[in-house]
């Protein structure tokens, strides 16, 4: 979950925000109530922690599951297409 923070406050508290981002927190910076930027951990930092990345993916998938898609049928369709392309 991203915490919203006004741009003026972000400017005055940037070092503290960066410390919090380093621990994994995310912030949405707003200007007059409109979201203009996200302050999030760098991709490099996220990639180093594979377990945390897997947990975030699991949380994301559970939050908005794909419905109405037959995964087995899609896999078989892909295999059949691959077989046809080889011949």
C-alpha positions in Angstrom: 0.0 0.0 0.0 1.3 3.4 -0.9 1.1 6.3 1.5 0.1 9.7 -0.1 2.3 12.6 0.8 2.1 16.2 -0.5 5.0 17.4 -2.6 6.0 20.1 -0.1 6.1 17.6 2.7 8.0 15.2 0.5 10.6 17.9 -0.3 11.1 18.8 3.4 11.2 15.1 4.5 13.0 13.5 1.6 15.8 11.9 3.6 13.4 10.3 6.0 11.2 9.1 3.1 14.3 7.6 1.4 15.1 5.7 4.6 11.6 4.3 4.7 11.7 3.4 1.0 14.9 1.5 1.6 12.9 -0.7 4.1 10.3 -1.4 1.4 7.6 1.3 2.0 6.2 3.2 -1.0 4.8 6.7 -1.3 2.6 8.5 -3.8 3.6 12.2 -4.1 0.7 14.5 -4.7 0.4 18.1 -5.9 -2.8 19.7 -4.8 -4.4 16.4 -4.2 -3.4 14.9 -7.6 -1.0 12.0 -7.7 2.1 13.0 -9.7 4.8 10.5 -8.8 5.5 7.3 -6.9 8.5 6.9 -4.6 9.2 3.2 -4.5 12.1 0.9 -3.8 14.4 0.5 -6.9 14.0 -2.6 -9.1 17.6 -3.6 -8.3 16.8 -3.7 -4.6 13.7 -5.7 -5.2 15.4 -8.2 -7.4 17.9 -9.0 -4.6 15.2 -10.3 -2.4 13.6 -13.2 -4.4 11.5 -14.5 -1.5 9.9 -11.1 -1.0 9.3 -10.8 -4.7 7.5 -14.1 -4.8 5.4 -13.1 -1.8 4.4 -9.8 -3.6 3.5 -11.8 -6.7 1.4 -14.2 -4.7 -0.4 -11.3 -2.9 -1.0 -9.6 -6.3 -2.4 -12.8 -7.9 -4.7 -13.4 -4.9 -5.9 -9.8 -4.9 -7.2 -9.9 -8.5 -7.4 -13.4 -9.7 -7.8 -14.2 -13.4 -11.3 -15.6 -14.0 -12.9 -17.3 -16.9 -9.6 -18.6 -18.4 -8.9 -22.3 -18.9 -5.2 -22.5 -18.3 -5.0 -26.2 -19.4 -6.7 -25.3 -22.7 -4.3 -22.4 -23.3 -1.3 -24.6 -22.6 -2.6 -27.3 -25.0 -3.3 -24.6 -27.6 0.3 -23.4 -27.3 1.7 -26.9 -27.7 -0.5 -27.6 -30.8 0.6 -24.3 -32.4 4.3 -25.2 -31.6 3.8 -28.6 -33.2 2.3 -27.1 -36.4 5.1 -24.6 -36.7 7.7 -27.4 -36.5 6.0 -29.3 -39.4 
